[in-house]
Amino acid sequence: MTAKLELRGVSKWFETRSGDVVEALRGVTFDVHAGEFVSVVGASGCGKTTLLRLVDGLLAPSRGEVLLDGRPIAGPSLDRALVFQLDALFPWRTVLDNVLFGLEVQGRLGEEARRAAGELLRFVGLGGFERAYPHELSGGMRQRTNLARALAVDPEVLLMDEPFASLDAQTREIMQAELLRIWNARRKTVLFITHQIDEAIYLSDRVVVLTRRPGQVGDVLAVDLPRPRRLDVKRTPAFGALVDRVWKRIETEVRESVGVPA
């Protein structure tokens, strides 16, 4: 498979106001292939969100390089879209107008864009809610709107930073299945950040496990579960074995990160 996204020896450190240097990432190297779904997991504070911001171009590496199609990423661009944990919808805009926002900024707002956005809303299960406002939607519906807004600009790479973390457990399960349905249909290249090991296994082709800060690649797990996947795959022995492998890799670091003895 062709590498769409490449991280080559990426390190990132920050200087605090007191002059101390905090190293968030050290020597991170991995690829994401075109059309692949890759998740990143690790203990809190291991640099997962920092890594995603480097890929989006919001931050620059302190050392190493991030490449898209073999070219260094120099900043945010239309070829990438970032979906945050909080939906960040504009409360004064309707669902349709929120989805159209990125196209509006790009100067691509027209009848064809409106038609395509309406089709996209129907595709994510929000047909009939075009004129609703964010406060009238459930948490899951807001995140569907958020996802539709990212997809509307037709990015080559979709970057997702714990998009379902604020949802209740049942809604989160449904949204995972919905995301896979959408991904199966469009096959965007996805880099997905999550704290939930089972979520990473269920969604992904591969899972990158980061060590405790400074985050380094501790393991890369190939998820050989067949696609398409139903939610009940989570109750199979094969799925449980994959979750167990990742948990054993990070359990000690997770306990240390929250001050619980191993």
N, C-alpha and C positions, 0 to 999 in steps of 0.2 A: 504493500500500500504506500501511497505517496504521503510524505509528511507535509501537512498543511501548516502546522504550527510547531516551532522548535524552540526549546529553551536550552541554551548551551552555557553551562557553568555560571548560572545566574546567582549573584549574591546581591543583597540589599541591606544597607545599614543606614541608620538615622542618627543625627546628632541632637541631643536634648538641649533644652535651654541652659542647663547647668554645664554643658560641654561634654557630657558623657556620650559614648557611642553605643547604640543598641543595634546589634546585628539580628535582623529578622530572618534572612534567608542566606544559605551558604552553599554555593556550588550546585545549584539545582539544574539537573539535566534530564529532559524527557521530551518525547514527541507526541503530537496528536495528529493522527492521520485524517485525510479528507473524508468527511462523512462519519467520523468516529465520535462516540460519546465517551468522554473520559471524566471521571470524578476524582477529586482530591480530598482526602480525609486526613485527620491528625488531631492531636490534643489542642485545646484552646491556646491561642497565642503562638502557634507554630508557624504563622506567616501565610496562611491560606488566602486571606483577603488581599494581603500585600502582593502575593503572586498574581492574583487575578487583575489587580490594578496595573501591574507591570505589563501584562499581556494586552490590556486595553490601551496602554500608552499614557495613563494618568500619572504614572511614575516611571522614572528611568532607572535601569539597573546601576548599581554601584560598580559592579563587575560582571562580565559576561554579556550575552546578547539574547534577545528574543526576536525570532524571525517568523514572518508570515510569507508563505510561498517563496522562501529563500531570501527575503528582503528584510532588513532590520526595521523593527517597529519604532517609529520616531515620535508618535503621539496618537491621540484618538483619531479614528478614521471611520468612514462609512462602511468599511468592510467588516467592522466588529460592532456588536450591540451588547450592552451590559444590562442585565436584569438584577436589580438589587433585592435584598431581603425585604425591605419595605417597598410597597408598590409605587410610592411617590407620584400618584396620580394627581392631576390638578383638580381641586374640588369644584372650581367654577366652570369646568369644561365637561361636556357630556362624554359618555363612553366612546362614541364615535370620534369626537373631536380630540380626545386623549390619544386614541390610536393614530390619528392623523398628524399628531404634533411633530414627529420626526420628519415626515414628508413635508410639512409646512415649513420647517426650518431649512430644509434642503431646496425649497422653492419648487417642489413637485406636486403642489396641491392643485388638483383639477378633478373633473368628473370621473376620469379613469381611476384616479387615486381613491376617490370616495367609493366607487363601485368595488374596487379591490379590498378596501378596508371593511366594507360591509360583508363581503364574502369571507374575509378572515375572521370576523366576529362570529359569523355562523359556524365556521369551521371549529372554533374553540368553544362552541356551545353557548354563545351569547347573542344569537339571533333574537331580535325583538327587544333588546336592551340598548339599542343604539342611542336613544335619547335620554337614557337614565343618567343620573349623576352618581359619582363614587359613593356618597353617603347612603345611597339606596341599594348598594350591593353588599353581598356577603364577602367574607375574607377570600374565599376561593374564587368568587367572581371577579374581585378586584385583581387578584393575581393572574387570572385569565386575560383580563384587560391589559395588564402590564406585559404579559407575554405577547399578546397580539400587537401591542405597540412596538415591541422589539422586532417582531417578525415583519411588520409592515414595511420597514426600510430595506428588507431583503438582505440582511448581512451574510457574509460568507462564514463568519464564526459567531456563535452565540455564547456569551459568557454569563454564567448564572451564579450569583453569590447567595447561597442558602435561601432560595426564593420561597420555600414553604415553611421556614422556621417558625413563623408567627401563627401558623394555622393549627387548629386542633388536630388530634391524631387521626380521626376518621377522614376529615377533609384532606389532610395531607396525603393519605393513602390514595384517595380518588384523584388528586392532582398529580401524583406520580404516574398513575396509569394514563391520565390524560396527556401528560407531557410525552410519554412514550408513544402514544397514538399519533401525536402531532409530529414527533421526531421521525417515526417510521414513515410517515407520508412525505416529509420534506427532506430528511436526511441532511440537516445542517450539521456542521462540525460544532460540537458542544464541549466546553470546559465548564464543569459543574463543581461548585464548592459546597460541602455539607459536613455537619458533625455526625450525621446518622449513618452508621456503617451499612445497615440493611437498605437504606435508600440508595447509597452508592452502588451496592451490589446489584440491586434490582434494575437500576437505570442503565448501567454502564457496560461498555465493551472491556474497559480496563479501569482499574482503580490505582491511583498513585497515593502511597502512604508517606506522609511527611513525618519526620522526627520532631521532637520537642525543640523549641527555639535554641539556636538558629536552625530553622527548618531545612532539612536535607532529605533527599529521596531515600527512604528506608526500605521501600519495597514497591514493586509494580506488579499488581495482580491481574492476570487475564481472567475475565469472567466468561466461562465457556458454556453458560446456560443458553439454550436455544431461544431464538426470537421468532415471532413476537412472544412477549412474556405476559402472563396473567398474574394478578396479585397473589393467587394461591401458590405460585412458585416459591413464595417466601416460607411456606410450610413444608418444603421438601428437604430431605437430608443433604442433598447437594448444595442447596442454598445455605443451610445452616453451617456446613463445613467451611464455606467461603467466608461467612461472617466471622466464624470462630478464628480463622487464620488471621484476619485483619485485627480482631480484638486482641489476640495474644501478642500481636506485634506492637500495639500501642497501649495496652492496659497499664503497664507500670508508669509510662509517661503521663497518661491521663490522671492517674492517682496522684502523682507528684504535682501536677498542675493545679489540683484542687486541695492539696495539703493533706491527702489521705494516705497513710502508710501502705506500701505494697504488700 
